Amino acid sequence: MPIYIEDEAFEESSFIFDIDFYDEDKDSVIPKTLTWTLTDTSGNVINSREDVVVTPAAQVNIILSGDDLAITGNSDEIRVITIEATYDSDIGSDIPIKEDYSFKINNIRSI
């Protein structure tokens, strides 16, 4: 089940996800691998944003803009960004992280 982000995006504007990574002890951790995918609620990839590679860091910003936030109809839409990563810790290697975040895109009537 996705985590719902209360901040809302606006159609064809920009939206920034600030993501921090922590291990099982709640210590900051730098992932070994990190990708993200943008979909609608049916799982359709939006704007070819599938398995986008990000340089791993303990805190990353993922910026969505323009066609990432385009709306096809006349109403607000929900999008999902899926984060996938791996990290090493004292309990093991290549521990997976996978999380979905859903957010609303507000329809701008004049676009």
Residue, then its C-alpha position, 0 to 999 in steps of 0.5 A: m500500500p503506498i504512502y500518501i504524500e499530503d503535499e500536492a503537485f500542480e499540473e505541468s509544474s514541478f514537484i520535489f521528493d526529499i527522501d532520506f534513507y535509514d537502516e534498521d537501527k534508524d541510522s542514516v545510510i547510503p544505499k548501494t543502488l537506487t532507482w525510481t519509477l513513476t506510474d499512474t494508479s493502474g501501474n502504467v509508466i508515465n513519461s518513460r520514467e521507469d527504473v531511473v537511476v539516481t546517484p545514491a546518497a543518504q538524502v536525495n531529491i527527485i524532481l518531477s516536472g513538465d510531462d511527469l505531471a501532465i494530466t490527460g483529462n479534466s480532473d485531478e489525478i493520483r500518481v505513484i513514485t516507487i523507490e527501489a534501493t539496496y544497502d548493506s548493514d551489520i545484519g546483511s548485504d544487499i538488503p532491499i528497500k522498496e516503497d511506493y509514495s502516492f500524491k495528487i496532481n491538481n488540474i490547472r483548468s487553463i492548460 
